[in-house]
């Protein structure tokens, strides 16, 4: 599985003066913070009511009243009471996408995806008590479990699109139709590794070095999905470089190798190609 770095194109804006955006950006940040605060307050009210009255017996009106807002305010933030206990997923999805869009050119796309999904873990780790309580609740209420699965699927779709957009179309012409499959499987592997670590951490009551556990899980994913993926990560086992392919065309020698391949390996490949000419 080979990828290429595709540089993101900045969105064009019709507003040329850079200074005019500052007040609007500040206002937008305040509005976003207020929105998130309200969503979390509604979520806290819902969690408490679900725990005391039970999920089925709790109504949207009761959640709104417990949060001190009107029913219409609730529906400005959530479409249903199922969504009310997942207040941060929308904002976390935006942050994860921002990580993908701002990825450095030298970084392997699969490493970028691993960094992107860490935004999800940060969301859970920022409020471990609530995360643990929510985990217990979702285990007891199938409807909430389904809502959680739907949220996870959005991350998986985001990462799949990203990986698919970074395939090297010249690297495997014979199996180009497999690109969507490979991208989806790789994205699923990252998400599955993340969720495995997250569930283990939640079952432990939110205790332990979850970031170290996550890095270990990602190292396994990188090792499974190709050589060179773990470059620069300090892995105990040095990644094996992808074998370079060479072809001679007249007086021109074309060499293709991974950007993380050791220089000595690349040089040996070139020397061997020159001998075979």
C-alpha positions as CSV (number, residue, x, y, z in Angstrom):
1,X,0.0,0.0,0.0
2,X,1.7,3.2,-1.1
3,X,0.6,6.8,-0.6
4,X,1.7,10.2,-1.8
5,X,1.4,13.5,0.0
6,X,-1.3,15.7,-1.6
7,X,-0.9,19.3,-0.5
8,X,-4.1,20.8,0.7
9,X,-5.3,23.9,-1.1
10,X,-6.3,26.8,1.1
11,X,-9.9,27.9,0.7
12,X,-10.2,31.1,-1.3
13,X,-11.8,34.1,0.3
14,X,-13.4,37.1,-1.3
15,X,-12.3,39.2,1.8
16,X,-8.8,40.5,1.1
17,X,-7.9,42.6,4.2
18,X,-6.5,40.2,6.7
19,X,-7.2,42.5,9.7
20,X,-11.0,42.5,9.1
21,X,-11.2,38.8,9.9
22,X,-9.8,39.1,13.5
23,X,-13.0,40.5,15.2
24,X,-15.2,38.0,13.3
25,X,-12.9,35.2,14.3
26,X,-12.9,36.2,18.0
27,X,-16.7,36.4,17.9
28,X,-16.9,33.1,16.2
29,X,-14.7,31.5,18.8
30,X,-16.8,32.9,21.6
31,X,-20.0,31.6,20.0
32,X,-18.4,28.2,19.6
33,X,-17.3,28.1,23.2
34,X,-20.8,29.1,24.4
35,X,-22.4,26.5,22.1
36,X,-20.1,23.8,23.5
37,X,-20.8,24.9,27.1
38,X,-24.5,24.7,26.5
39,X,-24.2,21.3,24.9
40,X,-22.2,20.0,27.9
41,X,-24.7,21.4,30.4
42,X,-27.5,19.6,28.6
43,X,-25.5,16.4,28.4
44,X,-24.7,16.6,32.1
45,X,-28.5,17.0,32.9
46,X,-29.3,14.1,30.6
47,X,-26.7,11.9,32.2
48,X,-28.0,12.6,35.7
49,X,-31.6,11.9,34.7
50,X,-30.7,8.8,32.8
51,X,-28.9,7.5,35.9
52,X,-31.7,8.3,38.3
53,X,-34.9,7.8,36.3
54,X,-33.7,5.6,33.6
55,X,-33.2,6.3,29.9
56,X,-36.7,5.3,28.7
57,X,-38.5,7.3,31.4
58,X,-36.6,10.5,30.8
59,X,-38.1,13.1,28.4
60,X,-36.5,15.9,26.5
61,X,-38.6,18.4,28.4
62,X,-37.2,17.1,31.7
63,X,-33.6,17.3,30.4
64,X,-34.2,20.9,29.2
65,X,-35.8,21.9,32.6
66,X,-32.9,20.3,34.5
67,X,-30.5,22.4,32.5
68,X,-32.6,25.5,33.0
69,X,-33.5,26.1,29.3
70,X,-36.5,25.8,27.1
71,X,-37.3,22.8,25.0
72,X,-36.5,24.6,21.8
73,X,-33.0,25.4,23.1
74,X,-32.5,21.7,23.5
75,X,-33.4,21.0,19.9
76,X,-31.1,23.8,18.7
77,X,-28.2,21.7,20.0
78,X,-29.4,18.1,19.7
79,X,-31.8,16.2,17.4
80,X,-32.8,13.7,20.1
81,X,-32.1,12.7,23.7
82,X,-29.8,10.0,22.4
83,X,-27.4,12.6,21.0
84,X,-27.5,14.5,24.3
85,X,-24.8,12.4,26.0
86,X,-22.3,12.9,23.1
87,X,-21.9,16.7,23.2
88,X,-18.3,16.9,22.0
89,X,-18.2,14.6,18.9
90,X,-19.1,17.4,16.4
91,X,-16.3,19.6,17.6
92,X,-13.8,16.7,17.8
93,X,-14.6,15.7,14.3
94,X,-13.7,19.2,13.2
95,X,-10.4,19.1,15.1
96,X,-9.5,15.7,13.7
97,X,-10.1,17.0,10.1
98,X,-8.0,20.1,10.9
99,X,-5.1,17.7,11.8
100,X,-5.4,16.0,8.5
101,X,-5.6,19.3,6.6
102,X,-2.5,20.7,8.3
103,X,-0.3,17.6,8.1
104,X,3.3,18.3,7.2
105,X,4.4,17.2,3.7
106,X,7.0,14.7,5.0
107,X,4.5,12.8,7.2
108,X,3.1,9.4,6.0
109,X,-0.7,9.7,5.6
110,X,-1.3,6.8,8.0
111,X,0.7,8.5,10.7
112,X,-1.4,11.6,10.1
113,X,-4.6,9.6,10.6
114,X,-3.2,8.2,13.8
115,X,-2.6,11.8,15.0
116,X,-6.1,12.8,13.9
117,X,-7.9,10.2,15.9
118,X,-5.9,11.1,19.0
119,X,-8.2,14.1,19.1
120,X,-11.0,11.7,20.0
121,X,-9.0,10.2,22.9
122,X,-8.2,13.7,24.1
123,X,-11.9,14.4,24.3
124,X,-12.5,11.3,26.5
125,X,-9.4,11.8,28.6
126,X,-10.3,15.5,29.3
127,X,-13.3,14.4,31.4
128,X,-12.6,10.9,32.6
129,X,-15.4,10.7,35.2
130,X,-18.0,11.6,32.7
131,X,-16.5,9.4,30.0
132,X,-16.5,6.4,32.4
133,X,-20.1,7.1,33.4
134,X,-21.2,7.5,29.8
135,X,-19.5,4.2,28.9
136,X,-21.4,2.4,31.6
137,X,-24.6,3.9,30.4
138,X,-24.1,3.0,26.8
139,X,-23.4,-0.6,27.8
140,X,-26.9,-0.7,29.4
141,X,-28.9,1.1,26.8
142,X,-28.8,-0.3,23.2
143,X,-30.2,2.9,21.7
144,X,-27.3,4.9,23.1
145,X,-24.8,2.2,22.0
146,X,-26.2,2.6,18.4
147,X,-25.8,6.4,18.6
148,X,-22.2,5.9,19.7
149,X,-21.5,3.6,16.8
150,X,-22.9,6.1,14.4
151,X,-20.5,8.8,15.8
152,X,-17.5,6.5,15.4
153,X,-18.5,5.8,11.8
154,X,-18.1,9.4,11.0
155,X,-14.5,9.4,12.0
156,X,-13.9,6.2,10.0
157,X,-15.4,7.8,6.9
158,X,-13.3,10.9,7.3
159,X,-10.1,8.9,7.6
160,X,-11.0,6.6,4.7
161,X,-11.5,9.6,2.4
162,X,-8.2,11.1,3.5
163,X,-6.2,7.9,2.9
164,X,-7.9,7.3,-0.5
165,X,-6.9,10.8,-1.6
166,X,-3.3,10.0,-0.9
167,X,-2.8,6.8,-2.9
168,X,0.0,6.9,-5.5
169,X,-1.8,6.2,-8.7
170,X,1.4,5.1,-10.4
171,X,2.4,2.6,-7.7
172,X,0.0,-0.2,-8.4
173,X,-1.8,0.2,-11.7
174,X,-2.8,-3.5,-11.7
175,X,-4.9,-3.2,-8.5
176,X,-6.0,0.4,-8.7
177,X,-9.6,-0.8,-8.1
178,X,-8.6,-2.0,-4.7
179,X,-7.7,1.5,-3.5
180,X,-11.1,2.1,-1.9
181,X,-10.8,-1.3,-0.1
182,X,-7.3,-0.6,1.1
183,X,-8.1,2.9,2.3
184,X,-11.2,1.7,4.2
185,X,-9.4,-1.3,5.8
186,X,-6.5,0.9,6.9
187,X,-8.8,3.5,8.3
188,X,-10.8,0.8,10.1
189,X,-7.6,-0.6,11.6
190,X,-6.7,2.8,13.1
191,X,-10.2,3.3,14.5
192,X,-10.4,-0.2,15.8
193,X,-7.0,0.1,17.6
194,X,-8.1,3.4,19.1
195,X,-11.4,2.0,20.3
196,X,-9.7,-1.1,21.8
197,X,-7.5,1.1,23.9
198,X,-10.3,3.4,24.8
199,X,-12.6,0.6,26.0
200,X,-9.8,-0.9,28.1
201,X,-9.1,2.5,29.6
202,X,-12.7,3.1,30.4
203,X,-13.2,-0.3,32.0
204,X,-10.2,0.5,34.2
205,X,-12.1,3.6,35.4
206,X,-10.1,6.0,33.3
207,X,-6.8,5.1,34.9
208,X,-3.5,4.5,33.3
209,X,-1.3,6.1,30.6
210,X,-3.7,5.9,27.8
211,X,-1.5,7.8,25.3
212,X,1.3,5.3,25.7
213,X,-1.2,2.5,25.2
214,X,-2.5,4.2,22.1
215,X,1.0,4.7,20.6
216,X,1.7,1.0,21.2
217,X,-1.5,0.0,19.4
218,X,-0.7,2.4,16.5
219,X,2.7,0.9,16.2
220,X,1.1,-2.5,15.6
221,X,-1.2,-1.0,12.9
222,X,1.7,0.6,11.1
223,X,3.7,-2.6,11.2
224,X,0.8,-4.6,9.8
225,X,0.0,-2.1,7.1
226,X,3.4,-1.7,5.5
227,X,7.0,-0.9,6.0
228,X,8.2,2.5,6.7
229,X,5.0,3.7,8.3
230,X,6.5,4.0,11.7
231,X,9.4,6.2,10.6
232,X,10.4,8.9,13.1
233,X,8.3,7.3,15.9
234,X,11.1,5.7,17.9
235,X,9.9,2.2,17.3
236,X,11.9,-0.5,18.9
237,X,12.0,-2.4,15.6
238,X,13.4,-0.4,12.7
239,X,11.0,-0.4,9.8
240,X,12.0,-2.3,6.7
241,X,12.1,0.0,3.7
242,X,9.9,-0.7,0.7
243,X,12.0,-2.2,-2.0
244,X,12.7,0.4,-4.6
245,X,11.8,-0.3,-8.2
246,X,14.0,0.8,-11.0
247,X,13.8,0.9,-14.8
248,X,16.4,1.9,-17.4
249,X,15.2,4.0,-20.4
250,X,18.1,4.8,-22.7
251,X,20.6,6.8,-20.7
252,X,18.1,7.6,-18.0
253,X,17.8,5.6,-14.8
254,X,14.5,6.1,-12.9
255,X,14.4,5.0,-9.3
256,X,11.3,4.9,-7.1
257,X,11.6,4.5,-3.3
258,X,9.7,5.4,-0.2
259,X,10.8,8.7,1.3
260,X,11.6,7.0,4.6
261,X,13.8,4.3,3.0
262,X,17.4,4.4,4.4
263,X,19.9,6.0,2.0
264,X,22.1,2.9,1.9
265,X,19.2,0.7,0.8
266,X,18.4,3.2,-2.0
267,X,22.0,3.3,-3.1
268,X,22.3,-0.5,-3.2
269,X,19.2,-0.6,-5.4
270,X,20.6,1.9,-7.8
271,X,24.0,0.0,-7.9
272,X,22.2,-3.2,-8.6
273,X,20.2,-1.6,-11.4
274,X,23.3,-0.2,-13.0
275,X,24.9,-3.6,-13.0
276,X,21.9,-5.2,-14.7
277,X,21.8,-2.7,-17.5
